[in-house]
Amino acid sequence: MEILVIDVENLGLDFGLRCAEAGHRVFLYRHLPKRKERYGEGFSQLTLVDDWRATMPKVKNGLVVLTGNFCLTHELNRYREFGFNIFAPTPQSAKIEIDRLAGMRAAEAAGLAVPEYHLFGSLEETEAFARKQDRGFVFKPAGDEENKALTYVASDPADLVGWLRRQIKAGKKMKSCMLQEKVEVLSELGISGWMGIDGFLPDKYGLSVEHKKLMPGEIGPSTGEMLTLMQYVEEDKLADEMLFPFEPIMRSLGHIGDFSVGAIVDTSGKAWFLEVTARCGYPAWFGQWLHIAATLPTGCSICLRAKILSRSAMMFLSLWFSHNHRIRLSTTHRIRW
C-alpha cells in the first residue's frame, strides 16, 4: 500500500525505511520551511516529495503519518472528513501538550492527582509572590511557551527570587507562568499507549524512565533528555492511575496514535501528573520501532506487530541505537480507525 510520512521533526526516516522493507510504497515529505537539508537523500527505497498536498491523492486508500504536532494538524484534520487514514493528533489533542495549563486542566478533569499550583501573568508577579513565601517552588511556563527548559526547581525562596531576577534582567517576558508545589520525588516515569477510535490498544503499554542529567549518577546540568529506560508491559499500576483516565478525553478529541503521560512518584509511592505527549514522541515512539513496526493492510485498520525478546526485556534507547538494532516481528493486534 501507499504511505505518506509527513516528517516535521526529521525523525521519520527509520520508520519509512521499515515500511519500505515490508513491501509498501513510501513517500517522504521533509518539512523544511527555513533551510535546505540533505536529510533523507540517497535512499532508493523512498520517494522524496516536495509537496505533500499534491501527494495526498496517491495515498487516499493508504496511510498518512505525521511525526509531530506543532504544525499541519488543522489541515490534516480536514482530510479525515474525506476518508483519509490519518495517523496523527488532532489540533484539540495537540493543544493539551503544547499548552501546559490546558494539559493540567484536562488531567484534573480526568481525576488525576496534580500538585497544587499558582498562576501568574508575568515574571514580576511571580517574583512578588515568591518573596512572601517560606519555601521553594517549581517554576514552569504555563501557556504555549516553547522553551520548556525554563522549568526551574528552587531549593528555597531566595534561590527562586534570584533565578527570577536573572530572567527579568535578561529581558525574558512571559504572559503566563506558574509556581507549583514541590514533591519529594522518588522517580520520574512515563506511561504510553496506542490510541484508536475504540480506545487504547490493550496489553501494549510503554513504561519509561527518563534520565535528564548530562552524566551518570545525576551529575551535571539537566538536559531535555539523555537516555530512556523502557519496558513494554501488559498491565501496570501507572497505566491504571494515569493513562486510562485520559481515554474518554482522548477519544472525544479524536486523537489517533501514540499518547503518553509523564508523572512523578513521590517517596510514599503516590503518582502525580506532570504532562502529556500527544504525538509520536522521541525516543518513546521512534525508539519503539525497535519493538514495533507497522504493517499497513488496505482498508481502515493499522496493524501493529510486535515481538519483545522476553516479558521482562528492558532496553536503553538513544539516537544511535535506533538505526542499528532490528527485531523480527510477530503477534498481530489491531487499532480500528
N, C-alpha and C positions, 0 to 999 in steps of 0.2 A: 504494500500500500504506500501511499504518498504521505510524507511527514514534513511539515514546515517547522523548523526550530527558529523562533524569533529570539535572538540572543542579545539581550540588552546589558549583559554583565560579563561577556567574554568567558562564559563558563559552560556553554552548551556543546562544545566540540566533542568531548568524550562521549556524551550521550548520542550525538548524531552518528558518530562512527560505530557505536554499538548497534544502533538501529540499522545502519547500512550493512553491517556484518550479519544481521539477522535476515537480510534479504529485502529490506524496504528501500524505497527511493526517497532520499533525504535532500531537502532544500535547507540551506543555512543562510539566514539573514543576519548580518552583523550590524547592530545599531551603533553607528559611529558618527554622530552628528557634528563632532568638533574636530576630529582629526582622522586621517587615514592610517590604518594599521594593517600589518601582514597576517594578523590572526586568521587562522582557518585556511590559509592558502596552501596549495600543494597536496591536497588530499583528493585523489581521483574518485573516491567513494562518495563524495558530497558534491552537490551543485550549489555554488555560491550565487546568491541573488542580491541585487541592489535595491529592489523594490518588493517588499513583502506583500503589499496590496495587490500588485499585478500577479503574484503567485497564488493568491488565495483560491481562484477557480480550480487550480490543479489539485488542491487538497480538500475539495468540497466533501469527498467521501473518506477522507483520511483523518489526520490529526494535526492540530496546531499547538505547539508547546511554547509558552512564554517563560523565560528564565528569571524574570524579576517582577516587581510590582510597582515601580516608581513611574512608569510611563506606559502608554498604549493600552491600558486596561479598559478605558472607556470605549475606545474604538473597537477593540476585540469583543467587548461585551455585545455590541450590536450584531456581530457575526453570529453569535449564539442564536439570535432571533431568526436567522435564516438557515438554521440547521447545521452549522459548522460545529465540529467537536473541538472545543477549546479547553485545553488543559492549562488553566491559569486562574489566578484570583480574579474576583470582580472588583470594581472600584470601591464597593462598600466593604468587602472583606480586607482589601489592601489598607483601607483607612485605619483599621484597628491596630495595625502595626506602625504605619507611618506617623500617625498621631498618637503619641504615648498615652495622653489623657483619655482618648476615645477607647483605647485598649483596656485601660484600667477600669473605666466605667462599664465596659462590656463584661469584664471579669467580675465586677461587683454585682451586675445584673444576673450573672450565672451562679452567684452564690459562693465564689471563691474568696479565700482569705487574702486581703490586700493590706499591707502595712499602712497605718494611718499617715495621711499626708496633708500638707497645707499648700494652697495655690497662691501665686503672686503674679503681678502684671509687669514686673521689671526686676532687674538685679538690685536696684536701690531699695525697693520694697522688701526684697528678700533679706538684704543686709540689716535693715531696720528691725525686722522680726528676729533675726539671729542674735542681735546684740542683747536682746532681752531674755534669752534662753539660758538654761543651766546645763545643757547637754549638747552633744554634737548631733548632726542630722546627715542624711544623704541628700545631696543636691542633684536634681535631674532637670533637663529641659522637659517641658510639659506638652508642648504642641508638636508641630511638624519640623522642629529643628533637626537638620540632617546630621549634625555632628553629635552623635550620642556619646562620644568620648568626653564630653563636657560633664558627664556624671562624676561626682566627687564625694567621697566618703570622708567626712570630717571627724577628727578624733575628739574635738571639744569645740565650744563656741568660738574661742579665739582663732582656732585653725580655720573654721568655716568663714568667719568675718575676714580674715586675712586673705583667703582664697577669693572671696567675692570682691574684695577691694582690688586685687590684682586684675580680675576680669574687667571690672569697671574702668580701671586706669588704662587697660589695653584697648578700650573702646568697644568692648563687646556689648551688644544690645540683645535683649530677649523680651518678647511680648508675653510669654507665658513660661513660667518655671515653677518648680515645686521643691519643698523640703519634705522628706519622708523619714519617718521614724526608723532608727537603726534596729536591725535584727541581729542577734548573736548567731552568726552563720556557721553551720556545720559543713554545708556543701551547696554548690550551685548546680542544679540539674535541669535537664530539658526532656520533654516527652513529646513525641510527634506521631502523627498518624496520616493515613492516606484518605482524603475526603472525597466522596462521591455524592450523588443526589440522595442516596439512601443512608448516608452517614459514613462513619469510619470503616475502612476495611478491617474486618475482625482478625484478631490474633497476629497482627503485624504492626507492633508499636516500637518506635525507636527511642531508646533510653540513652541519654548522652550526658557526659560530664565535661565541662569546658575547663581548659587551663589557659588563663589570661596573662599570667606573669611572663616576662621575657625569658627567664631562666628557670630551671627546675628548682624545687624547694621553695617556691613562692618568693623568689628573689628577682629584683629589678622592677622596672615600671610596668604598669598594666598595658596590655595591647588589646586590639579588637578581639583577637583570638589567636593563640599559639598552637593549640592542639586540642583534639576532642577524643575522649574515650567513649566508644559506642557499643551498644549491645541491642540486638533485636529480641523482644520479649513477646510472649503470647498474652501475658497479663502483668499488671504492675499496679501497686497502690497509687503511684503518682498519676497514672492514667485515670484511675477511678476518681481521684480528687481534683485533677487539673485539666485533663483532656476531655473526658466525656461530658462534663457540664457545658462545654462550649459547643457540643454537637448541634443542638437545636438552633443556636445563633448562627453557626456557620452554614447550616442548611438554608436558613432563611435569607442569608446574604448571597447564596448561590455559589459559594466557594467550591472550586474543583482543584484537587491537587494536594500537595503537602501542606500540613498545618502543624505548627509546633508551639508549645507553651513553655516558657522559661520560668523557673521557680527557684527559690532558695529554701533550704531546710534548716530550721534553727536547731539549737542544741537539745531541745526537748523532743525533736522529731516531727514538729509541725511544719507543713509546707506552706509557703507564702508566694503569691503570684508576683511575677516581675514584669513579663512582657510576652508578646506573641510574635511569631514569624509566619506570616500568611503568604508564602511564596516558596519557590524552590530554593531553600536556604543552603548556605555553604558553611562547613562541609557536610552538614547533616543530610542534605539531599543529594548533592553531587557526589559526595563521598559514598553514599549508599549504592551507587551504581557498581561498587564492588560486590554488593549483595543482591541488588535488584536491577534488572534490565526490563525494558518494556517490549513485548511482542504485541504488535498492534493489528489485530484482525479487522477485517472490514465490518461495518455495522457500527453500533453505538456503544461499544464496550472497549475499555482499555484493559488489556490482560497483563497483569504483573506477575512475573515469575521470579521466585527467589529460592536460593538454597543457602542455608547457613552451615558452615563447616561442622558446628556442634551447637547444641542448645545453649551452651554457656559461652559460646565463642565471643570474644571481645577483641576489638581491633583499634589500634591507634591510626587515625586518619589525618592526613595532611596533603597538601597540594601535590607533592612529588610522588606520593603513593598512588594517587587516583589514576595515573596513566600507566602504571607498571604492574598492577595486580588485577587478575581477572578470575572470576569464579563461574563455572558452568552452571546452567540454570535448570531448575525443575520445580515441580509443585505449582500448579496454576490456581490463582484466585482472580476474582473479577470485581471491578468497580463499575457500576452501571451509571451512565450519564443521565 
